[in-house]
Amino acid sequence: MNATEMRAALFDRYGPPEVLYVGIAPKPVPGPGEVLVRVHAISVNGGELHGRAGKVRLVTGLMRRGFPKRMGLDFTGEVVALGPGQAEPGPRVGDRVWGVLGRTFGSAAEYLIVRPRQLSLVPAGLDLVEAAALPVGTTAITALRDKAELRPGERLLVRGGSGGVGVVAVQLGRALGAHVTALAGARNLDLVRDLGAHEVYDYATTRPADLPRFDVVLDTFGTEHPAYRRLLTPSGRMVAIAFDVNRAASSLSYLAASTVYGRRRVRFFSGQPTHRLFADLARYVESGAIRPVVDTVFPLEEIAKAHRALESGGVRGKIIVRVV
């Protein structure tokens, strides 16, 4: 491999985790207003599993370019070069940064090109591999603070409380003064309680009808939206960050209709966090309100195993892939 090349996670066809491999790709060069980041770590996200399997290619704009395709949605790393035309203040060479690409994949590589608005400084003292568990936290901030406008004293239900977004949402809900209830797997109940949940239930044995009413419901699974929507109080709000990929048309139709018609509307969004949102995340981390939860760290060469681990379920926080 020469100086114009880099290692990257690739796949040549849709399929199971085993289609992933580490190959050689051109090392990018930053253009005007762009930043070159040497990637230290990424996390594995549910949307990547669906993208790799080919389940969302007819629904979203993701993954429409030809093969080989890339993986990776978020990242932590170090700024190593700036393209021409950088304005001050802005990122500088040597800065430790984190970010999210938005609605495209490609961060599972040694180097990455991003715009300054797509990243922010990692809090001092936070290890870059451990920090890779947190960029997804911007989704929790948008969902609870901005979309649901969660207020102190309100009752919050987090569905998927031990997952990547869920562990941050539980902590954030507590920090915002809510009474937090979470659904999680049996082996993760103590973890979620330790993160700040007032009540925790095993999702395998708890049906929506078993639960009380809530002012805010955060759904990270994408299934059974009507059943969980019925748990809302008259002024309640539900935020969904996923849809049922196995029933994509009907699931998306329901979400679209419920954002417009009737009481207790559902907010659905696909996050594209900005520099400001990452700065807010950093403040929550620095205050001690939010901490990273890492399940397992895999090297880049074992990214297929990382995908397999997330697909197997029962994850506690985030699966991390170390690139450097």
Secondary structure by P-SEA (a helix, b strand, c coil): ccccbbbbbbbccccccccbbbbbcccccccccbbbbbcccccccaaaaaaaacccccccccccccccbbbbccccccccccccccccccccccccccccccccccccccbbbbccccccccccccccccccccccaaaaaaaccccccccccbbbbbcccccaaaaaaaaaaaaacccccccccccaaaaaaaaccccccccccccccccccccbbbbccccaaaaaaaaccccbbbbbccccccaaaaaaaaaaaaaccccbbbbbbbccccaaaaaaaaaaaaaccbbbbbcccccccaaaaaaaaaaaccccccbbbbcc
